Amino acid sequence: MIAYASAFVLRFDGHVPTAAVSAFRDTVLVLVVMRLALFTVFGMHRGFWKHFSVHDLVTLANAVGLGTLCFGGGLWLLGALGAVPASVVVLEGMLTFMLLGGTRLAVRYSLEGRLTKRSAMCRRVLVVGAGEAGERLLRQLNHDADRALQVVALVDDDPGKHRRSLHGIRVAGRIRDLPDIVVQHRIQLVVIAISSATPEQMRQIVEHCLAVKVEFKRLPSMREMLEGSAKAGALADIELEHLLVREPVKFDEERVARDVSGSVVLITGGAGSVGSELARQLARAKPAKLVLVEQAESPLYYVDLELRRTHPEIEVVPIVSDITDRTALERIFEQYQPEHVYHAAAYKHVPLMEANVREAVRNNVLGTLYVAECAARWKARKFVLISTDKAVRPSSVMGATKRVAERIVLGWPALRSSDTEFRAVRFGNVLGSEGSVVPLFRRQLALGGPLTVTHRDIERYFMTITEAAQLVLHAATLDDAAGRITMLDMGKPIRILDLAENLVRLSGLEPYRDVQIEFTGLRPGEKLQEELMSDLERAVPTGLEKVSVVQTDEVDGATVQQTVGRLLAAMNSSDTTAAIGSLRELVPECVAPLRGMAVAQTPSAPTRRERPSRVQSRAAAAPA
């Protein structure tokens, strides 16, 4: 009504004729009823004024615009457009839009202003990233009366955003200016809100924050919140995984879903770090049945509970069994007839396997042979062995047994003649996996230190558990990976010492001052550096970025079969010397120390193919 009356006053410069006043009285009720009806149709009464947004503004414009057209059209049809000038109709629509939109914006501004006043005692925050994630964070903080945070500045490396403002907060500079901005604005907390931040960017930001001793957090990704690994609206800590020296590789989940959807999948070692992550990702691909074979009872129990809760539509079958129990294994394959087999069960600790050669051979060699034979006998469509970079020119019993497992899967005569596609996947250390170096460092840090590193220069290739599982799943989908080893481009190796120092710093402490780092010396069978391929192998690119297959000169299958027979006989008789000799015969490219191999080497000059590399020489010279 106010907008309609004001339109008449504006049209006639404040001197409204009597005829116009009469026209106003005759039509105002019709206009109000029509406007209210259209606002109801457009749902304007359901919106929250304090959350009035651009979407609501567009809805209001549509409702007002349609009402103006209907009102003007109605007057024209009734012949009353002369009494009510067309300019009044247009002015009324504009004023209605301004008044209704303005009142809502005023309420929102009033509430946000009240929150700003409340934030006088809040922690002063610098947000890194003025993109979509940063905008969402600012909007959330502006509407959250309980959050004790006040954003005072933003930084972003995009030159187009410099000296601009986002929700009233100025972009004060680049990421490299972060230390100066922290000091200048008395920042108490830095929040990283870059959804596409690379590990290199994350590392630079963390280094800047550590330099000025300011606390830092990150905004969880939408995927983390949807999967429940992070709470909506809560800031998260920066983990070592975010500081990897390479950008994680992205995989196509739909490709895996097309391969395993509706099928029966069996995973050995299904409660281990990689095996359980395989189960989680496979469950998203909707297999008909997920069979988990594991001899560790309690971890299997919890993985089973998790999968039943997150994927109730999938039949999960937890089986407590040992893969070297051939009778039990055959019953499992006969009953469930799996189409896809992922063999993740293995002993992986290098020093323990050096002291337990028989168990290393029994589990890693005999267990692999039994699972592979069962897969071939019951006509599984695909079999994927999970191997390790320690199988490349191995210096340890564990690495040698995993290389033998590769040769069994890819070269065993009875397996090669079967209908099952056998393939292997080789990758480096998995960050955060059970028994790996990062959980060990965290336990040592919780006890106040010291953190123990075997050698100042020791390096390893690392990938996340998620990446490792994705690589395994995608290796099974590649046509050119059948009968071969699939390998991920692992980037540059990471110094274990750098991991230890970064973990201490991420905990808000200073290495060597607050927490000591001690060097304990290389353990038996351990190398300074691992490799992803030997001199006898070469990488061939695949259709997936940064994923390749390895072509290698394998030992003749019949020879492998005969030598494995001698190895298993030595295992049964607990003859460690004979077992080590059979391992050396099966893996001629192995290097020292492999249980005193250096002593048995002849002084003759090595051939071109046998000449030790820099890595091999350093490993041989290192103290055991």
N, C-alpha and C positions, 0 to 999 in steps of 0.2 A: 504494500500500500504506500509506503514511504517513497519507494522508487517510482511508482506510477504518478503520485502527486508531484514529486520533484521534477519528473519529465515535463509535466505541463508548465510548471513554474519556469523551467529553463527555456522551453519552447517559446513562451510569450514574454520573456525577460521580466518576470515577476508580476505582470499585469494580465492575469488570466481572465478572458471574457466570460460573461455569464453562460453563454452557450457551451463553452468548454467545460465549465464547472458542472453543468447539468450532464454533459456526456461522461465526465468522470464518475458522477454518482451512479449513472445507469450501467456502467461497465466494470467498475472496480471489483464488485463481488464475483462476476464471471471470471475475471482475470485471476483473482486469488484462488478460487476453486480449481481452475484449470492448472495453475502453477503447482498447487499442492498435490493434485492428482499425478502430474508428470514427475514431481520429485519422489512420490511414493513408488511409481513405476521404476525409476532409476535407482531406488534404494538409498536416497540421500539421508534418510532418517537413521540408517544403520551405521553410518560412519562414526569414527572417534575424532572429535575435534582436535584433541591434543596430538593426534597422529596424522593430521590433514597433510596429504601429499600431492605430488603432481598428478598422480592417477585420479585422486578425488577431484582435483581442479578440472581435469578434462571431462570427468563425468558431470560435474556441475555445469560446465560450458555446454555440453550436449543437451542437458535437460533444459537449461535456460534458452538456448538457441531454438530448440524444437518448440518450446512454449511461445516464443516470440513469433515464429512462423505461423503457428496455429491461431494465436490471438489476432495477428494481422490478417490472416486469411479469413477468419470468421467475421471480422468487421467488414471486410471487402464483400463477402457473400451477402451480408445483411444490409449492405449499403450504408453502413454507419462510419465508413473510413473518412468521410468528409468531416464529421463532427469530432472525430479523434484523428488528428493529423498523423500521417505515416512517420514523421520525424519523432512524434511522441512515442509511438510503438517501438521504434529502434532505440530511443533514449532509455525507455523503461527497461528493455532487455539488458542494455549495458549497465545501467545503475543496479539492477537486480543482481547481476553477476558480480559487480564490484562489492556490493554490500554483503551478500551471502558469503562470497569468497573471502572478503576482508575480515568479517567477524570471525570466521574460522581460523584464518591466519593469525589474527590478533590473539585469540585464545591460545594457540600453539606457542606464539612468541612469548606470551605472558608466562606460560608454564615453563618454557625453556629458560627464560630470564630468571625465574625463581630458582631453577636448578643451578644456574650459573652463580647466583648469589650464595647458594648453599655450599658451593665448591671452594669458598675462600680458604678453607683449611684442608683441602684435598691434596693428594700427591700430584706433583707437577709432572706431566707426561709428554714425551716426544714420540711421535708416531713416524716410523720409517715406511714410506710408501703413501702417495697421494692418489692411488688408483681406486678400483672398486672395493677392494678389501679395506683400505683406509677409510673410505667414505662410509662403509657399513659400520665400522667401529665408531666413528665420530657420531653417526646418527644414533647408534645404540647408547652411547654415553650421554648424549643430549637428552634422551628420554628416560634414563635410569636414575631415579632419585636416590637410590641406595648405594650407587657406586662411588667410592671415594677417590675418583680420578678426575683430573682436569687436564685436557690436552691444551698445551700452550704453543706448540709449533709442529710443523711437519718438515720432513726432508724427502727428496725424490731426485733421482738422477735424470729424469726427463726434463730437458731444457724448456720445453713448452709449458711446464707447470711452475717454473720458478717465478716468484713474486706474485703468484696468484693466491687466492684464498679458497678454502674448502670448508663450508659451514662456518665461515667467519674465522677460521684458523689459517694463518699464513704459511705458505711453503717457504721456509727460511733458507734453504740451500740444498746442496748435494749431500750424498752419504759421506763423502770425504770430509765435509764440514761438521760432521756429527760431534766430535769432541769440543769444538769451539762453541757450538750451539748449546750443548749440555751445560757448559760453564756459564755462558751468557744468560741463559734462561733459568738457571738453577734447577735443572731437570733432575727428578728423583727416580724416574722409571722410563726406559725405552721399550716401546712395543713395536715389533717387526710385523708389518701388515702388508707383506708382498707375497701374494699367493704363488707367483711363479719364480720366486727367488732361487737362484742357483746355489749350489754348495759354496762356490767361490764368493758370491755376494754375502751369504750368511757368515762365512768365515771373516770377511772384512768388517762386517757390522759388529760381530762379537769382539774382534780385536780392538775396534774403536771404543766399544763400551768398557772393555777391560782396562784400556789405557787410562780412562778417566774415572774408573771404579764406580760405575753406575749400574744399577740392577737392570736386567733386560729380560723380556718375555717375548712370546710370539703369539700371533692370532691363529688358532687352529683352523685347518682347512675345512671346507664344507663336508668333504668325504669323511674326515675324522669324526665330525659331529654326528653324521648320519650313521656311521658304523659303531658309535658309542665309545670309541677310544678317547674322545675328548668331550667335555661338557659344553653345551651351547652357552655362549656368553662368558666363558671362563678363559683366562689367558693360560698358555701352556709354557712349559720350560723348553729350552733349546737342548736337544739331545745330540750325542755324537753323530748319529745318523745324518743330521742336518749339515754336518761339516765335512762330509765325504769330499775327496778331491776331484770328483767327477760328478756329472749330472746323472741321476738315476735314469735308466732306460725305461721307456713307456712301452707297454705291450697291449695288444688288442684282445680284450676279454671275450668279445663275440666269436673270435676265431676258435678259442678253446671251447666255448659253449656249443658251437656247431659240432665239435669233434666228440664230446663226451656226453652231451645231453641224452638222457634216457637210457644210458648204458650202465653196466655194473663195473665199478672201479674198486681195485684192491690196492692198498698202500701198506707196505711193510715198514716198520718203524713209524707207525702212524701217530704216535704220541710224542715223537721227538720234535726238535725245533723246526726243521724243514718239513718233516712228515705231517705235523699238525697244521702248519701253514698251507701245505698242499691240500689237506682236507678242507680247510676253510675256503680256499679259493675254488676248489672243485665243487663244493656244495653250492656255490653261487651259479655254477654252470648247470645245475639241476640234473645230476645223474639219477638213475632209478634207484641205485643202491650203492652205499659207500661202506666197504669192508676194511676195517682198520686192524692190522695184525701187529701186536706189540707185546713184549714180555715184561715191560714195566707197568705194573698193575695200576698204581695210583695216578700217574700222568694220563693213562688211557681212560680212566674213570672220568677225569675232569674234561678231557677233550670230548668224550661222548656226551657229557652233560651240556657242554657249550653248543655242540652241533645240534643236539635235539632241541635246545631252546631257540637258537637262531634260525634253524631250518627244519621246522617240524614236518614239512612236506616230504622230506627225504628219509628213507630207511637207513639208519646208521647201524652197522653191525660191528661191535667191538669184540675182538677175539684175543685173549691172552694166550700167546703161543711163541715158541722159539722157532726161528726159520731153519735151524739145523735139525729139527725134529721132522724127518721126512714123512713119516706116517701121518702126523697131524697136518702137515702142509698139504699133502695129497687129499686128505678129507676136506680141507677148506676149499681147495680148487674144484674138487668134484661137486661139492654142495652148491657153491655160488657161481661157478663158471664165469670168472671175471673177463671182461673184454679189454680192459686197460689195467696194466700192472705197473705201479711205481715202486721201485725197490730203493727205499731210503734207509733201511736197517743196516747199520755198520758200526764197528768200533772206530773211533776217530782220534783218540788221544795218543799222540806220538810217544811220549815217555812211557805210558802204561803198556803200550803194545810192544815196546822194546823189551820190557821185562816179562811179557806174557805172549810169547811168539805163538804158542799153540792156540790160544784163544783168538788171536788175530787171524790166523789161518782158518780156524774152524768157522768163525762168524763171517769174515769178509770174503773168503774164497768158497768154502763149502756151502755156506748159506746162500750166496749168490748163485752157485751152480744148481742147488735144489730149487730155488724160486724160479730160475730161468727154465729149468727142465719141466717144471709143473706148468708154467705158462705155455710152453710149446706143446706139451701133451694134451692140455685141455683147450688148445687153440685160441689163446688170447690174441686179440687183434694187434695190440702194441705192448711192448715191454720197454720201460725206461729205467736205466741204471743211473743212480746219482753218484758221481765220482768226485774227485778232488784234484786241485793243482798239485797236491803232494804225490800224485801218481806219475808226474812228469819227472824223469830222471830221478827216481826216488832215492833218498838217502836213509830212509827209515823202514822198519818192518811194516808199519801201517801203510805208508805210501806204496810199498812194493805189493802188498796184498790187494790194494785197490787197483793197481795196474794189472795184476793178474785177473781181477774181476772184470776189468774192461776187455781183456783178451778172451775171457770165457764168453762173455755176452756177444762179442763181435766176431769170434772166430771158432767157437766150438762146433765141430762137424755136425752133430745131431741138431743143434739149434739153427745153423745156417740153412739146413734143408727143410726146416719147418715153415708153416704158413705165418708164423708170428713175426712181426717187424721188431727187431731188436735194435736199440739205440742207447747211447750213453750221453750224459751231460757232465761237463767238467767246469767247476768254478772255484774261486778262492775262498777265503775265510768268510763266515757269515756273521755280521755284526749282531751282537746280542744273543746269539744262539747259546743254548745251555752248555755250560762248561767252557765257553770261549773266553777270550782275554778280557772283554769289556765287563761281563758280569763279575769276573774275578777282581778287576780293578775296583768296581763299585763296592764289593764286599770289603776289600782292603781299605777303601776310603771311609766306609762307614765305621770301621774300627780305628780310624785315625791314622792309618798308614803303618808302615811305608807301602808304596806300590812297588811291585817287583817286576823288573824287565830283564830278560835273559841277556841282552846285548844292546849296546848303544845304537848300533847300526842295523839291527834286525828289521826287515820290512816284510809286509804281507799285502796281498791283494784282498780287498774287502768289498762286500756287497751286503745289502740289507736282506733280512729274511724274506720280505715280500718279493724283492727282485729275484732271489734264488728260486722261490716257488714258481714265479711267473716264467722264468727261463726254462724250468723243467717242463711245465705245462705246454709251452710253445714249442719246445723241442719235439714233443710228440705230434705236433700238427704239421711240421715241415716235411714235405715229400723228399727233399734232398738230404734229410738227416737220417733216413733209414739205413741201418748198418754202419753208422758213423758216430763220431763224438761231436756233440754240439758244444760251443764255447761262446761265452759273452766277452765282448771287449771290456776288460776290467779297468781300463785307464792306467793311471800310474799307481805303483805300490805305495803303501802308507807306512811310515816309520812307526813302530809300536811305541817308541818313546814319545812321539808327537801325540798319539792317542792318550797316553797317560797324562801328559802335561795339559792337554785340552780338557780332559775330564776333571782334573783338579780345578782348573780355571772356571769351568762351567758351574762348579759347586761354590763359587765365590771365594776360593782360596788361592794361594800363591804356591806353585810347586817349588820345592827345595827350601821354602821358608816355613809355610804352614804344614805342608805334607812332604815327606821325603820320598825320593825315588831311588831304589837300590838296583844294582845290576848283579845278577846271580850267575851269569855264564850260560852258554848254550847247553841245552839238555841233550841226552843221547838221541841220535837220529835226527837232530834239528839242523836246518840250514839257515844261513843268514837271509837268503832270498829264495822265493819260490818262482817257478816258471809255469807258463800255461801251455807251452809246446816244447818238444825236444827238437834236436837237429834233424831227426828222421821224419818230422811231421811238417805239414804246411796248412795254412788256413785258407778256406774257400768261402767267399761271401755267400749269404743266403738272401732270401727275399725280405728278411727282417733286419732293420737297421742295427748295426753293432753286434749282430749275431752271426757267427760263422760255423762251418763244420770243418773238422780236422781230417785230413787225409794222411794215413800212416802206413808204413810197411809192417804189417803184422807177421808174427811168427806163424809158420804153417800150423793149421788146425790140428793135424794128427800129432805133431810134436808137442803142441800145447797140452793135448789130452794126455799123452804119455807122461809128461813132466808133472802135470797137476796130480796124476795118479801117484807119482813118487812123493810129491809134497804132502798129499793127504796121508800116505802111509807113514811118513815121518811124523806127521801130527799125531796119528793114532798111537805111535810108539813113544811119543814125547821126546823124539830125537831132534833137539833144537839145531844142532850142527847140520844135520841132513836137510832140515826144513829151510835153513838159511841158504844152503847150497842150491836147493831147488828153486828158491825165489830168485837167486842171482841168475840161474839158467833161464828162467821164464822171463826175466826182465834184464836183458843184457845191457841196457842203457843206464842201469842204476849206477849211482856214484857213492863215494865214501861219505859217511862212515859205515852204513849198513852192517852193523855188528862186526866191526873190525875188518871191513873189506880192504881198507888201505894197506893192511899188512900183507894181504895176499896178492897185491898188484905186482906185476913184473916191471922192471925198470925200463923196458923197451919203450921207444917213442910211440905215442898213440897215433893211430891213423887219423885222416882228416875228419871222419865221422865220429871217432872216439875221442878226439882231442878235447880236454876239459875246458869248459867255458870259464869266464871270469867268476860267475856265480859258483860253479863247481869247485874251482880252485880255492875260493875264499871259504867255502864250506868245509873242504878237506883240511884246510890249514887251521880252522877254528878249533878251540879246545872242546873236547866232548864232555 
